[in-house]
Amino acid sequence: MFRRIFVANRGEIAARVIRACREMGIETVAAHSTADAGSPHLKLATRSVCIGGARAAESYLNADAILQAAEQTGCQAIHPGYGFLSENALFAARCASHRLAFIGPPAAAMRKMGDKIEARLTMQAAGVPVIPGSKGALASVEEAALEARGAGYPVMIKAVAGGGGRGMRRCDDEAALGKFFSEAAAEAEAAFGNPSLYLEKFIEGGRHIEFQILADQYGAAVHLGERECSVQRHHQKLIEEAPSPVLDAATRARLGETAARAVARIGYTGAGTLEFLRDRDGRLHFMEMNARLQVEHPVTEEVTGIDIVKAQIRIAAGEPLGLAQKDVKLTGHALECRLNAEDPSAGFRPAPGRLDAFSIGDPKMDGARLRIETHVESGYTIPPYYDSMIGKVIAWGKDRPSALDAMAAALRSSRIEGVPTTVPFHLSVLADAAFRRGEYDVTLVERLLGQPA
């Protein structure tokens, strides 16, 4: 097992990784930028080190600085969290060349699944259904138009590399395709250094469902069930739950086990997530794989009792998974609300600034439990340089109504002052009759706000 791990991230995920390491008896070195020098989570680490300036390119995306700091502080491994360098295959390979374990998949598997077209072909060969679309990168807008005619409008053009909604556009007709193609390619180039696009049929009224996978270095792989992530704005998730209200046990077992076998076949190790879109007829289509830890991993942990971060660390240290599929049991229901410093009434515009008060209420409801993942506290100033998420509230209940009630009670009794947040919007979702019945899709936010999501 590792003696010391370098945490190459910030915010709540850095705090989450540090806590897991402390519970395992592992020392941590927390990286931080100049803007994060006063972040409360740094107090949790064994020590911290500044790796550069406020902007991510000067710090959390600065591979040279991170590798140098990890070596100079005597670390044996690097945990990248999510975002930043977590899905950068070159960085994973450089860690290996510096004799530092990368707590994530090997570079070759990351490249395979990081390329959205390669991932589609890999999953299709393994028997996993995919969304109809182009077989390769689109060479021109004319080729895109030809593919779109075959698939039928509306379609989505997407970046081959990366995700998070960048380099992605819905096109309802050929005129829209002509308008958005170069715009999406430019955005993909700026975000991922790769302008390549591919095309998929747009599924109307789809539901975003993803499967959590764990795989070790010895060919063993299991799935930990699914998460429903259909409450989104601008292709960014706001609320996640596990299990999905619409997936039955037979589909879960069949698709989950097929997905686990597929990732084991390509030599994938660690934690990963396969994302699917469920159409109105109940069919699930593979979209992409995230070769890293997901923001929403706590809901899976709450219903399975499996600590995914600790599993990542053990796998990277060369330990066997020690878990068979029959050992994975889903108990109760869990819900996660992302707390973002944003103004939902202004299109979820980020709102950095000072948090005059920050406390999350605990309803202490019978049979329910609450979990808070955050790096902030009262008096903290949210910097303008990074993602607007300041924490997550996770509620578990013996069933879905219990989890929903516990979450609503916790948010209603919370006190967050100084900046606008998504809490009022979360409460409107939790009160929505269709959401409470589990009858919703990715258009929910658009319906509630009366504007495009």
C-alpha positions in Angstrom: 0.0 0.0 0.0 1.1 3.6 -0.6 2.6 5.6 2.2 1.9 9.0 0.7 -0.4 10.2 -2.0 -0.3 13.5 -3.9 -3.8 14.9 -4.4 -3.7 16.8 -7.7 -7.1 18.5 -7.4 -9.0 21.1 -5.4 -12.3 21.6 -3.7 -14.7 19.0 -2.4 -13.2 16.1 -4.3 -9.7 16.9 -2.9 -11.3 16.8 0.6 -13.0 13.6 -0.2 -9.8 11.9 -1.3 -7.9 13.2 1.7 -10.5 11.8 4.1 -10.3 8.4 2.4 -6.5 8.4 2.7 -6.6 9.4 6.4 -9.0 6.5 7.1 -6.6 4.1 5.3 -3.6 5.5 7.3 -2.0 7.1 4.2 -0.3 10.5 4.3 -1.4 13.2 1.8 0.1 16.1 0.1 -2.6 18.5 -1.2 -1.8 20.6 -4.3 -3.2 24.2 -4.4 -3.1 27.2 -6.6 -2.4 30.7 -5.3 -6.1 31.4 -5.4 -6.8 28.3 -3.2 -4.0 29.0 -0.6 -6.7 29.6 2.1 -9.0 26.8 1.1 -10.3 25.0 4.3 -9.7 21.5 2.9 -5.9 22.0 3.0 -6.1 21.7 6.8 -7.1 18.0 6.3 -3.9 17.0 4.5 -0.6 16.0 6.0 0.9 18.9 4.2 0.1 21.2 1.2 2.2 22.7 -1.6 1.5 25.5 -4.1 1.8 24.4 -7.7 1.2 27.7 -9.5 -1.0 30.6 -10.3 -4.8 31.1 -10.0 -5.7 30.0 -13.4 -6.1 26.3 -13.9 -3.5 26.3 -16.8 -0.9 27.6 -14.4 -1.7 25.1 -11.6 -4.1 22.2 -11.7 -3.5 21.6 -15.5 0.3 22.1 -15.1 1.6 18.5 -15.4 5.2 19.5 -15.0 4.5 21.3 -11.7 2.4 18.5 -10.3 4.9 15.8 -11.2 7.8 17.8 -9.7 5.9 18.5 -6.5 4.9 14.9 -6.1 8.5 13.7 -6.5 9.9 16.4 -4.2 7.4 15.5 -1.4 8.2 11.8 -1.6 4.8 10.6 -2.9 4.3 7.2 -4.4 1.0 7.9 -6.2 -1.1 10.7 -7.6 -4.9 10.9 -7.3 -6.3 13.2 -10.0 -9.9 13.4 -8.7 -12.2 14.4 -11.5 -11.8 17.1 -14.2 -8.4 18.8 -14.8 -5.9 16.0 -15.6 -8.0 13.0 -14.5 -8.7 11.8 -18.1 -5.4 12.9 -19.7 -3.8 9.8 -21.1 -0.4 11.6 -21.6 -0.4 12.6 -17.9 -1.1 9.1 -16.8 1.7 7.8 -19.0 4.1 10.5 -17.6 3.2 9.4 -14.1 4.3 5.9 -14.9 7.6 7.2 -16.4 8.2 9.1 -13.2 7.5 5.9 -11.2 4.4 7.4 -9.7 1.2 5.3 -9.6 -1.6 7.1 -11.4 -4.8 6.3 -9.4 -6.9 5.7 -12.5 -6.9 3.5 -15.6 -3.7 2.9 -17.6 -3.0 5.3 -20.4 -3.8 2.8 -23.2 -7.3 2.1 -21.8 -7.9 5.8 -21.2 -7.0 6.6 -24.8 -9.3 3.9 -26.0 -12.3 5.1 -24.0 -11.5 8.8 -24.1 -11.9 8.8 -27.9 -15.7 8.8 -28.1 -15.7 7.0 -31.5 -13.3 4.3 -30.3 -15.4 3.9 -27.2 -18.6 3.4 -29.3 -17.0 0.8 -31.5 -15.5 -1.0 -28.5 -18.8 -1.2 -26.7 -20.7 -2.2 -29.9 -18.3 -5.1 -30.4 -18.9 -6.2 -26.8 -22.7 -6.3 -27.4 -23.6 -3.0 -25.8 -26.2 -1.1 -27.7 -25.1 2.4 -29.0 -26.9 5.4 -30.3 -27.2 5.4 -34.1 -24.7 7.8 -35.7 -21.5 8.2 -37.6 -18.9 5.5 -37.5 -16.0 7.9 -37.4 -14.9 11.5 -37.1 -16.6 13.8 -39.6 -14.3 15.2 -42.2 -16.6 18.1 -43.2 -20.0 19.7 -42.7 -21.0 18.0 -46.0 -20.2 14.6 -44.6 -22.1 15.5 -41.4 -25.1 16.5 -43.5 -25.0 13.1 -45.3 -24.9 11.2 -42.0 -27.7 13.4 -40.6 -30.0 12.5 -43.5 -29.4 8.9 -42.9 -30.0 9.1 -39.1 -32.9 11.5 -39.4 -33.2 14.9 -37.7 -32.8 16.1 -35.0 -29.2 15.0 -34.4 -26.4 15.9 -32.0 -22.9 16.8 -33.1 -20.3 16.1 -30.4 -16.6 16.5 -29.7 -14.6 13.2 -30.2 -12.5 14.2 -27.2 -13.7 15.5 -23.8 -17.3 16.1 -22.6 -19.2 18.3 -20.2 -21.3 19.7 -23.0 -18.4 21.4 -24.7 -18.2 21.0 -28.5 -21.8 19.7 -28.5 -24.8 21.1 -30.4 -28.3 20.0 -31.2 -29.2 20.4 -34.9 -32.9 20.2 -35.9 -32.3 20.6 -39.6 -29.5 21.0 -42.2 -29.4 24.8 -41.8 -28.7 24.4 -38.1 -26.0 21.8 -38.8 -24.3 24.2 -41.2 -24.5 27.0 -38.6 -23.2 25.0 -35.6 -20.6 22.6 -37.1 -17.7 25.0 -37.2 -18.8 26.6 -33.9 -18.7 23.2 -32.2 -15.4 22.3 -33.8 -13.8 25.5 -32.6 -15.1 25.0 -29.1 -13.8 21.4 -29.0 -10.4 22.6 -30.2 -10.2 25.3 -27.5 -11.4 22.9 -24.7 -9.6 19.7 -25.7 -7.0 20.5 -28.3 -9.0 18.4 -30.8 -11.6 19.9 -33.2 -12.9 16.5 -34.4 -16.6 15.9 -34.2 -19.0 13.0 -34.7 -22.8 12.7 -35.0 -25.5 10.9 -33.2 -29.3 10.7 -33.5 -30.9 13.0 -30.9 -33.1 11.0 -28.7 -36.2 13.0 -27.7 -37.3 12.8 -24.1 -34.3 10.7 -23.1 -33.2 9.8 -19.6 -29.5 9.9 -18.6 -28.5 6.6 -16.9 -25.0 5.5 -16.0 -23.4 2.4 -14.7 -20.5 2.4 -12.2 -17.7 -0.1 -12.8 -14.8 -1.2 -10.8 -12.0 -3.4 -12.4 -8.6 -4.6 -11.1 -5.3 -5.5 -12.7 -6.1 -9.2 -12.8 -9.1 -9.2 -15.1 -11.9 -9.0 -12.5 -14.6 -6.4 -12.9 -18.0 -5.7 -11.4 -20.7 -3.1 -11.7 -22.2 -1.3 -8.7 -25.6 -0.6 -10.3 -26.8 2.5 -12.0 -27.4 6.2 -11.3 -30.1 8.4 -12.8 -28.6 11.7 -13.9 -31.4 13.3 -16.0 -31.8 16.5 -14.0 -29.3 18.7 -16.0 -28.7 22.2 -17.2 -26.5 22.9 -20.2 -25.5 19.2 -20.1 -24.2 19.5 -16.6 -25.9 17.4 -13.9 -27.7 19.0 -10.9 -29.4 16.0 -9.1 -28.5 12.3 -9.3 -30.1 9.3 -7.7 -29.5 5.6 -7.3 -31.0 3.4 -8.3 -32.9 4.8 -11.3 -36.7 4.9 -10.7 -37.3 3.2 -14.1 -34.7 0.4 -14.4 -35.8 -3.1 -13.4 -33.5 -5.7 -11.8 -33.2 -7.8 -14.9 -32.1 -4.9 -17.2 -29.7 -3.8 -14.5 -28.1 -7.2 -14.2 -27.9 -7.8 -18.0 -26.5 -4.4 -19.0 -24.3 -3.9 -16.0 -22.6 -7.3 -16.4 -22.2 -6.8 -20.1 -20.5 -3.4 -19.4 -18.2 -4.8 -16.8 -17.0 -7.6 -19.2 -16.4 -5.0 -21.9 -14.1 -2.8 -19.8 -12.2 -5.8 -18.4 -11.6 -7.0 -22.0 -9.7 -3.8 -22.9 -7.5 -3.9 -19.8 -9.3 -1.1 -18.0 -8.6 -0.8 -14.2 -10.0 1.3 -11.4 -13.3 3.2 -11.3 -15.2 4.1 -14.5 -18.6 5.0 -15.6 -20.5 4.0 -18.7 -23.2 6.6 -19.7 -26.4 5.6 -21.5 -29.4 7.4 -22.8 -32.8 5.7 -22.3 -35.4 6.4 -25.0 -39.1 6.6 -24.5 -39.5 2.9 -25.4 -37.2 1.9 -22.5 -34.2 1.0 -24.7 -30.8 2.1 -23.4 -28.1 3.3 -25.8 -24.4 3.7 -24.9 -23.1 7.3 -25.2 -19.6 7.4 -23.7 -17.4 6.3 -20.9 -15.9 8.5 -18.2 -12.5 7.0 -17.3 -12.4 8.5 -13.8 -14.2 9.0 -10.6 -17.6 10.8 -11.1 -18.9 13.7 -9.1 -22.0 11.7 -8.2 -20.2 8.6 -6.9 -21.5 9.1 -3.3 -25.0 7.9 -4.2 -23.6 4.6 -5.4 -21.6 4.3 -2.2 -24.7 5.0 -0.1 -26.7 2.2 -1.7 -23.9 -0.4 -1.9 -21.8 0.3 1.1 -18.7 0.2 -1.1 -16.2 3.1 -0.8 -15.2 3.8 -4.4 -12.3 6.1 -3.6 -10.7 3.5 -1.3 -11.3 0.9 -4.0 -9.5 3.1 -6.5 -6.5 3.4 -4.2 -6.3 -0.3 -3.5 -6.5 -1.2 -7.2 -3.8 1.3 -8.1 -1.6 -0.3 -5.4 -1.9 -3.7 -7.1 -4.4 -5.3 -4.8 -7.1 -7.6 -6.2 -10.7 -6.3 -6.3 -11.8 -8.8 -3.7 -15.4 -8.4 -4.8 -17.6 -10.6 -6.9 -20.8 -9.5 -8.6 -22.9 -11.6 -6.2 -21.4 -9.5 -3.3 -22.9 -6.2 -4.7 -26.3 -5.5 -3.1 -28.4 -2.4 -3.5 -30.1 -1.3 -0.3 -32.5 1.7 -0.1 -32.3 4.8 -2.2 -29.9 7.7 -2.4 -30.1 11.2 -3.8 -27.5 13.9 -4.4 -28.0 17.6 -4.9 -25.0 19.6 -6.2 -24.7 22.9 -4.4 -23.5 25.4 -7.0 -22.8 29.1 -6.5 -25.0 30.0 -9.4 -28.1 32.1 -10.2 -30.7 29.8 -11.8 -32.9 32.7 -12.7 -30.1 34.1 -14.9 -29.4 30.9 -16.8 -27.3 29.4 -13.9 -24.8 32.1 -14.2 -21.8 31.5 -11.8 -21.7 33.7 -8.8 -18.3 33.7 -7.0 -17.9 35.7 -3.9 -17.8 35.6 -0.1 -20.0 33.0 1.8 -21.2 34.9 4.8 -22.9 31.8 6.1 -22.7 28.1 5.2 -24.5 25.4 7.1 -26.6 22.4 5.9 -29.4 21.3 8.1 -29.7 17.7 9.4 -33.4 16.7 9.6 -32.5 13.6 11.6 -35.5 11.8 10.1 -36.2 8.2 11.2 -34.5 5.7 8.9 -32.7 8.3 6.9 -29.1 9.6 6.9 -27.4 12.7 5.5 -23.9 13.1 4.1 -22.2 16.4 3.2 -19.3 16.7 0.8 -17.8 20.2 0.8 -14.6 22.2 1.1 -16.1 25.5 2.1 -17.2 27.1 5.4 -18.7 30.4 6.5 -16.3 33.3 5.6 -14.8 31.4 2.6 -14.5 33.4 -0.6 -15.4 31.4 -3.7 -12.7 32.2 -6.4 -13.9 33.0 -10.0 -11.4 30.8 -11.7 -13.0 27.3 -11.3 -16.2 25.3 -11.3 -19.0 26.9 -9.3 -19.8 23.8 -7.2 -19.2 24.4 -3.5 -20.5 21.1 -2.2 -22.9 18.2 -2.4 -25.7 17.0 -0.1 -26.4 13.3 -0.2 -29.5 11.8 1.4 -30.2 8.1 1.9 -33.6 6.5 2.8 -35.1 3.1 3.0 -37.0 3.9 -0.2 -37.2 6.8 -2.7 -39.9 8.8 -1.0 -37.9 8.7 2.3 -34.7 9.9 0.5 -36.6 12.7 -1.2 -38.2 13.9 2.0 -34.9 13.8 3.9 -33.2 15.8 1.1 -36.0 18.4 1.0 -36.0 18.8 4.8 -32.2 19.2 4.9 -32.2 21.9 2.1 -35.1 23.8 3.7 -33.2 24.0 7.0 -29.9 25.0 5.4 -28.4 28.5 5.7 -26.2 29.7 2.8 -25.8 33.5 2.6 -23.6 35.9 0.6 -24.0 34.4 -2.9 -27.0 32.9 -4.8 -27.1 29.1 -5.0 -29.0 26.3 -6.7 -30.8 25.3 -3.4 -34.1 27.0 -4.3 -34.1 25.3 -7.6 -33.4 21.9 -6.0 -36.4 22.4 -3.8 -38.6 23.2 -6.8 -37.4 20.0 -8.4 -38.1 18.0 -5.2 -41.6 19.4 -5.0 -42.4 18.7 -8.7 -45.1 16.0 -8.9 -43.7 14.3 -12.0 -40.2 14.2 -10.4 -41.6 12.7 -7.2 -43.4 10.0 -9.3 -40.1 9.3 -11.1 -41.6 10.4 -14.4 -39.1 12.8 -15.8 -36.4 13.1 -18.4 -33.6 15.5 -19.5 -36.1 18.2 -20.3 -37.2 18.6 -16.7 -35.1 21.7 -16.0 -36.3 23.3 -19.3 -39.9 22.7 -18.2 -39.5 24.1 -14.7 -37.7 27.2 -15.9 -39.5 27.7 -19.1 -36.3 28.1 -21.0 -33.7 25.9 -22.7 -31.8 23.7 -20.2 
